[in-house]
Amino acid sequence: MIRMRSSFAFILKYFLAISLIAATTAFLFFVLRGALNTPLVALLYLLPVGLTTALWGLGPGILSAVGAFLSFNYFFIQPYYTFQVRHTSDVFVLLVFLFVAVVISQLVGRAQAGLAAATAREREATQLYELSTALAGLQDDEAIACTIAEQIQVVSQAEHIEIEIRAKPPIQVNLPINISPSEQKPELVIPLLSARGQLGEIRIWRIHHSVSPAEKRLLQTFASQGALALERAQLAQVESRAKLLEDSDQLKSAILSSVSHELRTPLATIKASISSLRSGEVNWESSARADLLAAVDDETDRLNILVGNLLDMSRIEAGALKPQRQWNLLAEIIDGVLARMQHLTEQHRVETDVPDDLPLLPVDYVQMEQVFTNLISNSVKYAPLGSLIRISVRVRDEEAVLVKVSNQGPQVPPEHIEKIFDKFYRVTAADRVTGTGLGLSICKGIIQVHGGEIWAENLPDGFAFNFTLPRKWDGAPPPQLPVDPETT
């Protein structure tokens, strides 16, 4: 079918060339024969010769030149209606006409071929640029395969395109989508080759017309571009995995270093206290016994906080930290935390400024205790002994309240302000201030799942942590607090 259509188009061009010469001859013979001299007729015959070459190519142009030569001799050179030539000058005119007609056909044909080649190269360059632009930045094998298929469909007008990528798992893209290829073999199969070998292949089905050499060359270039994009994506994936493994290794090292250091100190204290109590050297009625038991109790709480921080951080990273919200009084949460941390804060002055009319807030009681515990513990670590730690709460607007936990510790360099909420990030050396570097990260995760935001700032006389909490829960305002009859 394809060959029949190609042969018909080939024959049609030559038929049209002869028809145009015949039409020109009829016009000149019946309309202008008596009004034109022989040289002018020869010039007029050159017009259809050049037009034929421009429209249908060099072959039809040569045929039209020969046809014009014969028609000119037969109808316009005496004796008429014969191919004999009476005058020598007419022979010269005919020879010159044939030469000029053939030369014009050659020149026009070459110009057309050059123009067609230049247009084809420009089109190929444009199509390659569009493919490169479409592939730029793609890191997914399936997205790359879909892009290649779409660009090939635009270029080749194929009935069906199938691209197979040899990956794990294998990727196969069909265009049109969800339509299986015909049972006949594909007309063109192009492998996707790279330095690592064959990454896949492109299969093209074209029923109505065959693939030309120029199209095949362009499609092979497309395949090369696609193979480069696939190799680039694979290298990026390998690099990403390597970076992930490196980060994971660094994270494990940081966890082991930090946790081992944090575990060793309280365990050593607990071991020493228990050993002293079991030795019998400590009088059970003495104050030393109470001090040792208090040390065991404090260090046990410290270990419990450490393990809790690690578990909370794992939940935050897994997205499993879901707050169990209830309407709670923030003042009660703060008072409970301070009462539990009284032994830790006894060498600092702690002030609270919470309005009596502060509305109920939709928060998870336990998680908010964790936030205040971590922020106060951080303040105790960095603030000088005897300095002030202040907790204030204000209604910022109709949507949120603002909480500030400030201390008189050293200021943080501006380049570290945004990083102090990162995991294991420590501004000071670990041998000077203890801690795992997880407390502030956990605070950030808890505040964010509550719908608030947290940030730090330097103050003229110290440092402060600020965070917001929403006042509404699913759009509902807080319920009214019950009125105490004794205060009315």
C-alpha positions in Angstrom: 0.0 0.0 0.0 2.8 2.4 0.9 4.7 1.6 -2.3 1.6 2.1 -4.4 0.9 5.5 -3.0 4.6 6.5 -3.4 4.6 5.3 -7.1 1.3 7.2 -7.8 2.7 10.4 -6.3 5.9 10.0 -8.4 3.9 9.5 -11.7 1.6 12.4 -10.8 4.4 14.9 -10.7 5.6 14.0 -14.2 2.0 14.0 -15.5 1.5 17.5 -14.1 4.7 18.7 -15.6 3.6 17.5 -19.1 0.1 19.0 -18.5 1.6 22.4 -17.6 3.6 22.4 -20.8 0.6 21.4 -22.8 -1.5 24.1 -21.3 1.2 26.7 -22.0 1.4 25.5 -25.6 -2.3 25.7 -26.1 -2.4 29.3 -24.6 0.5 30.5 -26.8 -0.8 28.7 -29.9 -4.5 29.8 -29.8 -4.2 33.2 -28.2 -0.7 34.7 -28.8 0.7 32.9 -31.8 0.2 35.7 -34.3 1.2 38.5 -31.9 4.6 37.1 -30.7 7.9 36.5 -32.4 9.9 33.3 -32.0 12.4 34.5 -29.4 9.6 35.9 -27.2 7.8 32.6 -27.4 11.0 30.8 -26.3 11.3 33.1 -23.3 7.6 32.5 -22.3 8.2 28.7 -22.4 10.9 29.1 -19.8 8.3 30.2 -17.2 6.5 26.8 -16.9 9.9 25.0 -17.0 11.1 27.0 -13.9 7.7 26.7 -12.2 7.7 22.9 -12.7 11.1 22.5 -11.2 10.2 24.7 -8.3 7.0 22.8 -7.5 7.9 19.1 -8.3 11.6 18.8 -8.5 14.5 18.4 -10.9 13.1 15.3 -12.8 9.8 16.8 -13.8 11.7 20.0 -14.6 14.0 18.3 -17.1 10.9 16.5 -18.6 9.1 19.9 -18.9 12.3 21.4 -20.6 12.3 18.6 -23.2 8.6 18.9 -23.7 8.8 22.7 -24.1 11.7 22.2 -26.6 9.6 19.8 -28.7 6.4 21.9 -28.5 8.3 25.1 -29.4 9.8 23.3 -32.5 6.6 21.7 -33.5 4.2 24.6 -33.2 6.3 27.8 -33.5 9.3 27.0 -35.8 8.6 26.9 -39.6 7.7 24.6 -41.2 4.9 24.2 -38.6 3.6 20.8 -37.4 6.9 19.1 -38.1 10.2 18.7 -36.3 12.2 19.8 -39.4 14.0 23.2 -39.2 14.3 25.3 -42.3 16.6 28.1 -41.2 20.0 27.9 -39.5 19.1 30.7 -37.1 16.1 28.6 -36.0 18.4 25.7 -35.2 20.5 28.0 -33.1 17.4 29.3 -31.3 16.3 25.8 -30.6 19.6 24.7 -29.3 20.0 27.8 -27.1 16.4 27.3 -25.8 17.1 23.6 -24.9 20.3 24.5 -23.1 18.8 27.4 -21.2 15.8 25.4 -20.2 17.9 22.5 -18.9 20.2 24.9 -17.1 17.3 26.7 -15.5 15.8 23.4 -14.4 19.2 22.4 -12.9 19.6 25.7 -11.1 16.1 25.9 -9.8 16.2 22.2 -8.7 19.5 22.8 -6.9 18.1 25.9 -5.2 15.0 24.0 -4.2 17.0 21.0 -2.9 19.3 23.4 -0.9 16.3 25.2 0.5 14.6 21.9 1.4 17.8 20.7 3.1 18.3 24.0 5.0 14.6 23.9 6.1 15.0 20.3 7.2 18.1 21.0 9.2 16.4 24.0 10.8 13.4 21.8 11.6 15.6 19.1 13.0 17.6 21.6 15.1 14.3 23.0 16.5 13.0 19.6 17.3 16.2 18.6 19.0 16.2 21.8 21.0 12.6 21.2 22.1 13.5 17.6 23.1 16.5 18.8 25.1 14.5 21.4 26.8 11.7 19.0 27.6 14.2 16.5 29.0 16.2 19.0 31.0 15.7 18.5 34.7 13.7 15.3 34.5 15.0 12.7 37.0 12.2 10.1 36.6 12.7 7.3 34.0 9.0 7.1 33.2 8.7 10.8 32.8 11.7 10.8 30.4 10.2 7.9 28.4 6.8 9.7 28.1 8.6 12.9 26.9 10.5 11.0 24.3 7.4 9.3 23.1 5.5 12.6 22.8 8.3 14.3 20.9 8.6 11.3 18.5 4.9 11.4 17.9 5.1 15.0 16.9 8.0 14.4 14.5 7.0 11.1 12.9 3.2 11.1 13.1 3.4 7.4 13.9 0.3 5.4 14.5 1.8 3.8 17.7 5.0 4.3 19.7 6.3 1.9 22.4 9.2 2.7 24.6 10.7 0.1 27.0 13.1 1.0 29.7 15.2 -1.8 31.2 14.9 -0.7 34.9 13.9 -2.4 38.1 10.9 -2.8 37.7 10.8 -2.4 33.9 9.0 0.6 32.5 6.9 0.5 29.3 5.2 3.6 27.8 2.7 3.3 25.0 1.4 6.2 22.9 -1.5 6.5 22.4 -2.1 5.5 26.0 -3.8 2.3 26.8 -3.7 1.1 23.2 -1.8 -2.0 22.3 0.4 -2.0 19.2 -0.8 -3.9 16.1 0.3 -7.5 15.6 2.6 -6.7 12.7 6.2 -6.0 13.5 7.2 -2.4 14.1 8.6 -0.6 11.1 11.5 0.9 13.1 13.3 -0.3 16.3 15.9 2.0 17.8 17.9 0.9 20.8 18.6 3.4 23.6 22.4 3.0 24.0 24.7 4.6 26.5 28.2 4.0 27.8 26.8 1.4 30.2 25.1 -0.6 27.4 21.5 -0.8 26.2 19.0 1.0 28.5 16.0 0.1 26.4 14.5 0.5 23.0 12.0 2.5 21.0 9.5 0.8 18.7 7.6 2.7 16.0 4.6 1.6 13.9 3.8 3.6 10.8 1.1 2.1 8.5 0.4 4.8 5.9 4.0 5.8 4.9 7.5 4.5 5.5 10.2 6.2 7.5 12.6 8.2 5.3 16.3 8.2 5.9 16.2 11.7 7.2 13.5 10.8 9.7 15.4 7.7 10.7 18.5 9.8 11.3 16.5 12.3 13.4 14.8 9.6 15.4 18.2 8.0 16.2 19.4 11.3 17.5 16.3 11.5 19.6 17.2 8.0 21.0 20.7 9.2 21.8 19.3 12.3 23.6 16.9 10.0 25.5 19.6 7.6 26.5 21.7 10.5 27.8 18.8 11.7 29.8 18.2 8.3 31.3 21.8 7.9 32.2 21.8 11.3 33.8 18.7 10.4 35.8 20.3 7.1 36.9 23.5 8.9 37.9 21.4 11.5 39.8 19.6 8.7 41.6 22.8 7.0 42.5 24.2 10.3 43.8 21.0 10.9 45.8 21.2 7.4 47.3 24.9 8.0 48.1 24.1 11.4 49.7 21.2 9.7 51.7 23.5 7.0 52.9 26.2 9.5 53.8 23.6 11.6 55.7 22.3 8.5 57.4 25.8 7.5 58.4 26.5 10.9 59.8 23.1 10.9 61.6 23.9 7.5 63.1 27.3 8.7 64.2 25.8 11.8 65.8 23.2 9.8 67.5 25.7 7.3 68.9 28.1 10.0 70.0 25.4 12.1 71.6 23.4 9.4 73.2 26.4 7.5 74.4 27.7 10.7 76.1 24.3 11.5 77.5 23.8 7.9 78.8 27.2 7.6 80.4 26.8 10.5 82.8 23.5 9.6 84.5 24.4 5.9 84.5 27.7 6.7 86.2 25.9 8.8 88.8 23.2 6.2 89.4 25.8 3.4 89.6 27.9 5.4 92.1 24.9 6.3 94.3 23.6 2.7 94.3 27.1 1.3 95.1 27.4 3.8 98.0 24.0 2.8 99.4 24.7 -0.9 99.1 28.2 -0.7 100.7 26.7 0.0 104.1 29.1 2.9 104.7 26.3 5.4 104.4 24.2 5.8 107.5 20.5 5.3 106.5 19.5 8.1 108.8 22.0 10.6 107.4 21.5 13.4 104.9 23.9 11.7 102.5 21.4 8.9 102.0 18.7 11.4 101.0 21.2 13.2 98.6 22.1 9.9 97.0 18.5 8.9 96.5 17.7 12.3 95.1 20.6 12.0 92.6 19.3 8.6 91.5 15.8 10.1 91.1 17.1 13.1 89.1 19.3 11.0 86.8 16.5 8.5 86.2 14.3 11.4 85.1 17.1 12.6 82.9 17.3 9.2 81.2 13.6 9.1 80.8 13.6 12.5 79.1 16.5 11.3 76.8 14.6 8.2 75.7 11.4 10.2 75.3 13.2 12.7 73.1 14.5 10.0 70.9 11.1 8.4 70.5 9.4 11.7 69.9 11.9 12.6 67.2 11.4 9.2 65.4 7.6 9.9 65.5 8.0 13.4 64.1 10.2 12.1 61.2 7.7 9.4 60.5 4.8 11.8 60.5 3.2 9.8 63.3 3.2 12.5 66.0 -0.6 13.2 66.2 -1.6 15.6 69.0 -4.5 14.5 71.2 -6.1 17.9 71.5 -8.3 19.0 74.3 -9.3 22.4 75.6 -6.6 23.1 78.2 -5.5 26.0 80.4 -1.9 26.9 79.4 -1.3 28.3 83.0 -1.9 24.8 84.4 0.5 23.2 82.0 3.2 25.8 82.9 2.7 25.4 86.6 2.9 21.6 86.4 6.1 21.7 84.4 7.7 24.2 86.9 6.6 22.1 89.9 8.2 19.0 88.3 11.4 20.9 87.4 11.8 22.7 90.7 14.9 20.8 91.6 16.5 21.7 88.2 15.6 25.4 88.3 16.3 26.0 92.0 19.5 27.9 91.1 17.7 30.3 88.8 14.9 32.8 89.3 11.8 31.8 87.4 8.9 34.2 86.7 5.7 33.6 84.8 3.3 36.2 83.3 0.1 34.5 82.2 -3.1 36.6 82.1 -5.9 35.3 84.3 -8.4 35.7 81.4 -6.3 33.7 78.9 -8.8 31.6 77.0 -8.6 27.8 76.8 -6.4 26.5 74.0 -6.8 23.3 71.9 -3.5 21.6 72.7 -2.2 18.2 73.6 -1.4 18.5 77.4 1.5 16.0 77.4 3.1 17.4 74.2 2.9 21.0 75.5 4.5 19.9 78.7 7.3 18.4 76.6 7.7 21.8 74.8 8.0 23.8 78.0 10.2 21.2 79.6 12.7 21.3 76.7 12.7 25.1 76.5 13.2 25.6 80.2 15.9 22.9 80.3 17.7 24.7 77.4 17.5 28.0 79.3 18.8 26.4 82.5 21.8 25.0 80.6 22.9 28.2 79.0 21.8 30.9 81.5 24.2 31.9 84.3 23.4 30.7 87.8 21.0 33.1 89.6 19.8 34.7 86.4 16.2 35.2 85.4 14.1 32.8 83.3 10.8 34.3 82.3 7.7 32.8 80.7 5.1 35.1 79.3 1.9 34.5 77.4 -0.1 37.1 75.4 -3.0 37.0 73.1 -1.5 38.1 69.8 -4.7 38.4 67.8 -8.1 36.6 67.2 -6.3 33.6 65.7 -3.3 32.9 68.0 -1.6 33.4 71.3 2.1 34.2 71.6 4.4 32.4 74.2 7.8 33.7 75.0 10.4 31.8 77.1 13.4 34.2 77.7 16.6 33.9 79.7 19.7 35.9 80.4 22.0 33.5 78.6 24.5 34.4 75.9 23.2 35.6 72.6 23.4 33.3 69.5 25.3 34.5 66.4 22.8 35.6 63.7 24.1 32.9 61.3 23.1 30.2 63.8 19.6 31.5 64.7 17.8 29.6 61.9 19.7 26.4 62.5 19.3 25.9 66.3 16.0 23.9 65.7 17.9 21.4 63.4 18.6 17.9 64.8 21.9 17.6 66.7 22.8 21.2 65.9 24.9 22.6 68.8 26.2 26.1 69.0 28.5 25.4 71.9 30.9 22.5 72.3 29.4 19.3 73.7 32.0 19.1 76.5 30.8 22.5 77.8 27.0 22.0 77.7 25.4 18.6 77.8 22.5 17.5 75.7 21.6 15.5 72.6 20.6 18.4 70.5 17.1 17.0 70.0 15.1 19.1 72.4 14.6 22.2 70.2 13.9 20.0 67.1 11.1 18.2 69.1 9.7 21.6 70.1 9.6 22.7 66.5 7.8 19.4 65.4 5.2 19.6 68.2 4.4 23.3 67.6 4.1 22.7 63.8 1.7 19.8 64.2 -0.4 22.1 66.5 -0.6 24.6 63.6 1.8 27.1 65.2 5.2 28.4 64.4 8.4 28.7 66.5 11.4 31.0 66.3 14.3 32.3 68.3 15.6 35.8 68.8 18.4 37.7 70.6 17.4 40.1 73.3 19.4 43.1 74.6 19.9 41.2 77.9 19.7 37.6 76.7 17.9 35.2 74.5 14.3 34.1 73.9 12.2 31.4 72.3 8.9 32.4 70.8 6.1 30.3 69.5 2.4 30.7 68.6 -0.5 28.4 69.3 -3.9 28.7 67.5 -6.9 29.8 69.6 -9.5 27.9 67.4 -10.0 24.2 66.8 -11.5 23.3 63.4 -12.7 26.9 63.2 -14.5 26.7 66.5 -13.6 29.3 69.2 -12.7 28.2 72.8 -15.5 27.5 75.2 -16.2 30.0 78.0 -14.4 29.4 81.3 -16.8 28.6 84.2 -17.2 31.5 86.6 -16.0 31.0 90.2 -18.8 32.1 92.5 -16.3 33.3 95.1 -14.8 35.8 92.7 -18.2 37.3 91.8 
